[in-house]
Amino acid sequence: MVESKSIRGEVQVNEYSEWSRSFKGQWSGIPSPIKQAELQLALLKQLLRAHDSQLLGTLLGLQQGFGGRCFDVFCAISSDAIIDRSKAPIDVADRLVKSEFVVEALDKKMDFKTFFQFKARLAENRPSFTAQELTKICDFLLAHTSQPTAPSAENKIVQQRQIANNVTAEAISETDQVSKWVAHELKPSEILPDTKLAQVAHIKGQHHSVACKHCGAADGLSAQSGRYGYFVHCKNCGGNTPLKRPCPTCKSQNTKVSKSQSVFTLGCQACGASMEIFRLS
């Protein structure tokens, strides 16, 4: 059971397994993601054990169950967070990993024996699942977690964002000279009629250039400055999204974000393109 947490800043776990985090220099306590995962695991065990007869086969005529099976929990923290495990209990510290190390942590915990570790494989006493049982378990869990629901506010924002992206693509596809206008190779009056220029100018505004990379929201973003440059903070999910990104014209990574009053501009050092990417409301 892997509980993922999008946490920015610093995270500390003390000797009592109590969690705290810093945000804008202020420390506050947060619920333990490990404890949250353990509660979710308890519910999962209840669900599986209540249906073991339809999920597991028999052994020597006896119905197998989920007793003796190995269950573990982990917490995956954002890669850019700073984690202080120095005072955390060992069993908590070992289960707290950054997102890019989740696969390695799971592999180490499961400790599967390879074909060539013959003696180790003979000494293995953990119950295993057949391929048919694994398929049944997967299908069962999917059936119990994929019930149709009404679109959430977050999903509506994502859908609106997709619509906006489609509008952007349609407007820009009307002429490949738009990219030259962005790179200042042509004057706006040489490219599109006034009505189209207004449409493209609107598309380049705040709500069509920046969206939260965590929840997809394009509204409720506030610009801030941090150690690594300008970014926007999402009030919907609390995540941060850097304003620096590759140049949309030449795809170069050599870009820089600058601010003039209420306007944030992305400038490309490779092709010279410059475009507004965010405007304070």
C-alpha positions as CSV (number, residue, x, y, z in Angstrom):
1,M,0.0,0.0,0.0
2,V,1.7,3.2,-1.2
3,E,0.4,6.5,0.0
4,S,1.7,9.3,-2.2
5,K,2.0,12.8,-0.8
6,S,2.7,16.0,-2.8
7,I,4.6,17.9,-0.1
8,R,6.8,20.9,-0.8
9,G,9.4,22.3,1.6
10,E,10.7,20.3,4.5
11,V,9.2,17.3,6.3
12,Q,10.3,16.1,9.7
13,V,9.3,12.9,11.6
14,N,10.1,12.8,15.3
15,E,10.8,9.9,17.6
16,Y,7.1,9.6,18.4
17,S,6.2,9.2,14.7
18,E,4.7,12.6,14.6
19,W,4.9,14.5,11.4
20,S,5.4,18.2,10.7
21,R,6.2,20.3,7.6
22,S,7.4,23.7,6.7
23,F,5.5,26.0,4.3
24,K,6.9,29.5,3.7
25,G,9.1,29.2,6.7
26,Q,6.2,28.3,9.0
27,W,6.1,24.8,10.7
28,S,2.9,22.9,11.3
29,G,1.9,19.4,12.2
30,I,0.3,17.1,9.6
31,P,-1.4,13.7,9.9
32,S,0.9,10.7,9.5
33,P,0.7,9.4,5.9
34,I,2.0,6.0,7.3
35,K,-0.9,5.8,9.7
36,Q,-3.3,6.8,6.9
37,A,-1.9,4.0,4.7
38,E,-2.2,1.5,7.6
39,L,-5.9,2.4,8.0
40,Q,-6.5,1.9,4.3
41,L,-4.6,-1.4,4.5
42,A,-6.9,-2.6,7.3
43,L,-9.9,-1.8,5.1
44,L,-8.3,-3.7,2.2
45,K,-7.7,-6.7,4.3
46,Q,-11.3,-6.8,5.5
47,L,-12.5,-6.6,1.9
48,L,-10.3,-9.3,0.7
49,R,-10.9,-11.7,3.6
50,A,-14.7,-11.3,3.2
51,H,-14.3,-12.6,-0.4
52,D,-11.5,-15.1,-0.1
53,S,-13.6,-18.0,-1.3
54,Q,-14.2,-16.3,-4.7
55,L,-10.6,-15.0,-5.0
56,L,-8.4,-17.9,-3.8
57,G,-8.3,-21.6,-4.6
58,T,-8.1,-24.6,-2.4
59,L,-5.0,-26.5,-1.2
60,L,-5.5,-30.2,-0.4
61,G,-9.2,-29.6,-0.4
62,L,-9.0,-26.7,2.1
63,Q,-10.1,-23.2,1.2
64,Q,-7.1,-20.8,1.3
65,G,-7.3,-17.4,2.9
66,F,-5.3,-14.2,3.1
67,G,-3.8,-15.1,6.5
68,G,0.0,-15.3,6.3
69,R,0.1,-13.0,3.3
70,C,2.6,-10.2,3.4
71,F,1.1,-6.7,3.6
72,D,3.3,-3.5,3.9
73,V,2.8,0.2,3.6
74,F,5.0,2.9,2.2
75,C,4.8,6.7,1.9
76,A,6.0,8.3,-1.3
77,I,7.0,12.0,-0.9
78,S,7.6,14.5,-3.7
79,S,11.1,14.4,-5.1
80,D,11.8,18.1,-4.4
81,A,10.9,17.8,-0.7
82,I,13.6,17.8,2.0
83,I,13.0,14.9,4.4
84,D,14.5,14.7,7.9
85,R,14.4,11.1,9.2
86,S,17.1,11.5,11.8
87,K,14.7,11.1,14.8
88,A,12.1,8.9,13.2
89,P,11.7,5.3,14.4
90,I,13.5,2.8,12.0
91,D,10.3,1.1,10.9
92,V,8.9,4.5,9.9
93,A,12.1,5.8,8.3
94,D,12.4,2.7,6.1
95,R,8.9,3.2,4.7
96,L,9.4,6.8,3.9
97,V,10.8,7.2,0.4
98,K,11.0,9.8,-2.3
99,S,8.9,9.1,-5.4
100,E,11.7,8.1,-7.7
101,F,12.9,5.4,-5.3
102,V,9.5,3.7,-4.8
103,V,10.2,0.8,-7.2
104,E,13.6,0.0,-5.5
105,A,12.0,0.1,-2.1
106,L,9.2,-2.3,-3.1
107,D,11.7,-4.7,-4.8
108,K,13.9,-4.7,-1.7
109,K,10.9,-5.3,0.6
110,M,9.4,-8.1,-1.5
111,D,12.8,-9.8,-1.8
112,F,11.9,-12.1,-4.6
113,K,14.4,-14.9,-5.1
114,T,15.9,-15.3,-8.6
115,F,16.0,-18.6,-10.4
116,F,19.6,-19.1,-9.6
117,Q,19.1,-18.7,-5.8
118,F,18.0,-22.3,-5.6
119,K,18.6,-22.8,-1.8
120,A,16.9,-19.5,-1.0
121,R,13.9,-20.4,-3.1
122,L,13.6,-23.7,-1.3
123,A,13.6,-21.9,2.1
124,E,10.9,-19.5,1.0
125,N,7.8,-20.0,3.2
126,R,5.6,-17.1,2.2
127,P,2.3,-18.1,0.6
128,S,2.2,-17.3,-3.1
129,F,-0.6,-16.5,-5.6
130,T,-1.2,-18.3,-8.8
131,A,-1.6,-16.3,-12.0
132,Q,-5.3,-17.0,-12.0
133,E,-5.7,-15.8,-8.4
134,L,-3.8,-12.6,-9.1
135,T,-6.1,-11.9,-12.1
136,K,-9.2,-12.5,-9.9
137,I,-7.9,-10.1,-7.2
138,C,-7.1,-7.4,-9.8
139,D,-10.5,-7.7,-11.4
140,F,-12.2,-7.7,-8.0
141,L,-10.5,-4.5,-6.8
142,L,-11.1,-2.7,-10.1
143,A,-14.8,-3.6,-9.9
144,H,-15.0,-2.1,-6.4
145,T,-13.1,1.1,-7.2
146,S,-14.3,2.0,-10.7
147,Q,-17.9,2.9,-9.9
148,P,-19.1,5.8,-12.1
149,T,-19.4,9.1,-10.3
150,A,-20.4,12.6,-11.2
151,P,-17.5,14.7,-12.4
152,S,-15.7,16.5,-9.5
153,A,-14.9,20.1,-9.5
154,E,-11.2,19.2,-10.1
155,N,-12.2,17.1,-13.2
156,K,-14.3,19.9,-14.6
157,I,-11.3,22.2,-14.4
158,V,-9.2,19.6,-16.3
159,Q,-11.9,19.3,-18.9
160,Q,-12.1,23.1,-19.3
161,R,-8.3,23.2,-19.6
162,Q,-8.5,20.6,-22.4
163,I,-11.1,22.6,-24.2
164,A,-8.9,25.7,-23.9
165,N,-6.0,23.7,-25.3
166,N,-8.1,22.7,-28.3
167,V,-9.0,26.3,-28.9
168,T,-5.4,27.3,-28.7
169,A,-4.4,24.6,-31.3
170,E,-7.1,25.6,-33.7
171,A,-6.2,29.3,-33.6
172,I,-2.5,28.7,-34.0
173,S,-2.9,26.1,-36.7
174,E,-4.6,28.7,-39.0
175,T,-1.1,29.9,-39.8
176,D,2.4,28.7,-39.0
177,Q,3.5,32.3,-39.0
178,V,2.2,32.7,-35.4
179,S,5.4,31.2,-34.1
180,K,7.4,33.7,-36.1
181,W,5.3,36.5,-34.6
182,V,6.2,35.1,-31.1
183,A,9.9,35.1,-32.0
184,H,9.5,38.7,-33.3
185,E,10.5,37.8,-36.8
186,L,7.3,39.4,-38.2
187,K,5.1,42.2,-37.0
188,P,1.6,41.2,-35.8
189,S,-0.1,43.2,-38.6
190,E,1.8,41.1,-41.2
191,I,0.3,37.9,-40.0
192,L,-3.3,37.8,-39.0
193,P,-6.4,40.0,-39.2
194,D,-7.1,42.1,-36.1
195,T,-9.8,39.7,-35.0
196,K,-7.4,36.7,-35.1
197,L,-4.7,38.7,-33.3
198,A,-7.1,39.4,-30.5
199,Q,-8.0,35.7,-30.3
200,V,-4.3,34.6,-30.1
201,A,-3.5,37.4,-27.7
202,H,-6.3,36.1,-25.4
203,I,-5.0,32.6,-25.8
204,K,-1.6,33.7,-24.6
205,G,-3.1,35.1,-21.4
206,Q,-3.0,33.6,-17.8
207,H,-5.7,31.0,-18.0
208,H,-4.3,29.4,-21.2
209,S,-0.6,29.4,-20.5
210,V,-0.3,28.1,-16.9
211,A,-2.0,25.3,-15.1
212,C,-1.3,23.4,-11.9
213,K,0.9,20.4,-12.8
214,H,-0.7,18.5,-9.9
215,C,-4.5,18.9,-10.4
216,G,-4.7,20.7,-13.8
217,A,-6.4,23.8,-12.4
218,A,-6.0,27.0,-14.4
219,D,-7.8,29.2,-11.9
220,G,-6.8,30.0,-8.3
221,L,-3.1,30.4,-9.1
222,S,-0.9,33.0,-7.4
223,A,2.6,33.8,-8.5
224,Q,5.4,33.6,-6.0
225,S,9.2,33.7,-6.0
226,G,11.3,31.0,-4.4
227,R,14.9,29.7,-4.2
228,Y,14.6,28.3,-7.8
229,G,12.8,31.2,-9.4
230,Y,9.2,32.2,-10.1
231,F,6.4,29.7,-9.6
232,V,2.6,29.6,-9.2
233,H,0.9,28.3,-6.1
234,C,-2.5,26.5,-6.5
235,K,-5.1,27.2,-3.8
236,N,-7.1,24.2,-5.0
237,C,-4.6,21.5,-4.1
238,G,-1.7,23.4,-2.5
239,G,0.9,22.3,-5.1
240,N,3.5,24.5,-6.8
241,T,4.3,24.7,-10.5
242,P,7.4,26.4,-11.9
243,L,6.9,29.1,-14.5
244,K,10.1,28.2,-16.2
245,R,9.5,25.7,-19.0
246,P,11.0,24.8,-22.4
247,C,10.6,27.3,-25.3
248,P,7.4,26.5,-27.2
249,T,9.0,27.8,-30.4
250,C,12.3,25.9,-30.5
251,K,11.9,23.5,-27.5
252,S,15.2,24.8,-26.0
253,Q,15.6,24.4,-22.2
254,N,17.7,27.6,-22.1
255,T,14.8,29.9,-21.0
256,K,14.4,32.5,-18.3
257,V,11.4,34.0,-16.6
258,S,11.3,37.7,-15.9
259,K,8.7,39.9,-14.2
260,S,7.6,43.4,-15.0
261,Q,4.9,44.8,-12.7
262,S,2.1,42.3,-13.0
263,V,3.3,40.4,-16.1
264,F,5.6,37.3,-16.1
265,T,7.5,36.7,-19.4
266,L,9.3,33.6,-20.7
267,G,12.3,34.5,-22.7
268,C,14.4,32.0,-24.8
269,Q,18.1,32.5,-24.9
270,A,18.4,30.2,-27.9
271,C,15.9,31.6,-30.5
272,G,15.1,35.0,-28.9
273,A,11.4,34.3,-28.5
274,S,9.6,36.2,-25.7
275,M,6.1,35.6,-24.6
276,E,3.7,36.5,-21.7
277,I,3.0,33.3,-19.7
278,F,1.2,34.7,-16.6
279,R,-0.4,37.9,-15.5
280,L,-1.4,38.8,-11.9
281,S,-5.1,39.4,-11.6
